[in-house]
Amino acid sequence: MCGDCVEKEYPNRGNICLENGSFLLNFTGCAVCDLCKNCHHVVARHEYTFSIMDEFQEYTMLCLLCGKAEDTVSILPDDPRQMTLLF
């Protein structure tokens, strides 16, 4: 992976977890050839995970170019984290 090709390494993307793609606003250009058409220079490796833990879907993304992010979503119709106690 190449930190010279990106404006910021592993930018914080909050809860935006993408399975694939490229965050081109963070790409400054290929540090090897400036064009990146045929040089096969690896700018970044994109890692994405999805898992189910109890009643939640958990997503993570880690990529030098796209950034880092985590998100948790309830699989229930009503998110128990958002429920208020009624007395």
C-alpha positions in Angstrom: 0.0 0.0 0.0 1.2 3.5 -0.8 0.7 6.5 1.5 2.2 8.7 -1.2 -0.8 8.2 -3.5 -3.4 9.5 -1.0 -4.2 12.9 0.5 -4.9 11.4 4.0 -4.2 7.8 5.2 -7.2 6.0 6.6 -9.6 9.0 6.8 -12.5 8.6 9.3 -15.6 7.9 7.4 -17.9 7.6 10.4 -20.5 4.8 9.7 -20.2 4.7 5.9 -19.0 1.2 5.3 -18.7 0.3 1.6 -18.2 -3.3 0.4 -16.1 -2.1 -2.6 -15.3 1.0 -4.6 -12.9 3.9 -4.3 -12.9 7.2 -2.4 -11.4 9.1 -5.3 -11.5 12.5 -3.5 -8.7 11.1 -1.3 -6.6 9.9 -4.3 -3.9 12.4 -5.2 -2.4 10.4 -8.1 -0.1 7.5 -8.6 3.3 8.1 -7.0 5.0 5.7 -9.4 3.8 6.7 -12.8 1.3 9.7 -12.3 -1.2 8.0 -14.7 -1.9 4.6 -13.1 -3.0 3.1 -16.4 -0.6 0.2 -16.8 1.9 0.3 -14.0 -0.1 -2.1 -11.7 1.0 -0.1 -8.6 -1.1 -1.1 -5.6 -2.4 2.0 -3.9 -4.5 0.3 -1.2 -6.2 -2.9 -0.2 -9.9 -2.6 0.7 -11.1 -4.7 3.7 -14.8 -5.0 4.5 -16.4 -7.3 7.0 -20.0 -8.1 7.8 -21.2 -10.2 10.8 -24.3 -10.8 12.9 -23.8 -10.5 16.6 -26.9 -11.3 18.7 -29.6 -8.9 17.4 -27.3 -6.6 15.4 -25.6 -6.5 12.0 -22.0 -5.2 12.3 -20.1 -3.7 9.4 -16.5 -2.6 9.3 -14.3 -1.1 6.5 -10.6 -0.5 6.6 -8.7 1.0 3.6 -5.8 3.4 3.1 -7.7 5.2 0.3 -11.4 4.8 1.4 -10.8 5.1 5.2 -12.0 3.4 8.3 -15.6 3.1 9.4 -17.9 1.0 11.6 -21.7 0.6 11.8 -24.1 -1.5 13.8 -27.7 -2.0 12.7 -30.5 -3.7 14.6 -32.1 -6.7 12.8 -35.3 -6.1 14.8 -38.1 -3.9 13.5 -37.6 -1.6 16.5 -34.0 -0.9 17.5 -33.7 -1.8 21.3 -31.0 0.9 21.7 -33.6 3.5 20.6 -36.3 2.4 22.9 -37.2 4.6 25.9 -38.3 3.1 29.2 -41.9 3.7 30.0 -43.0 4.0 33.6 
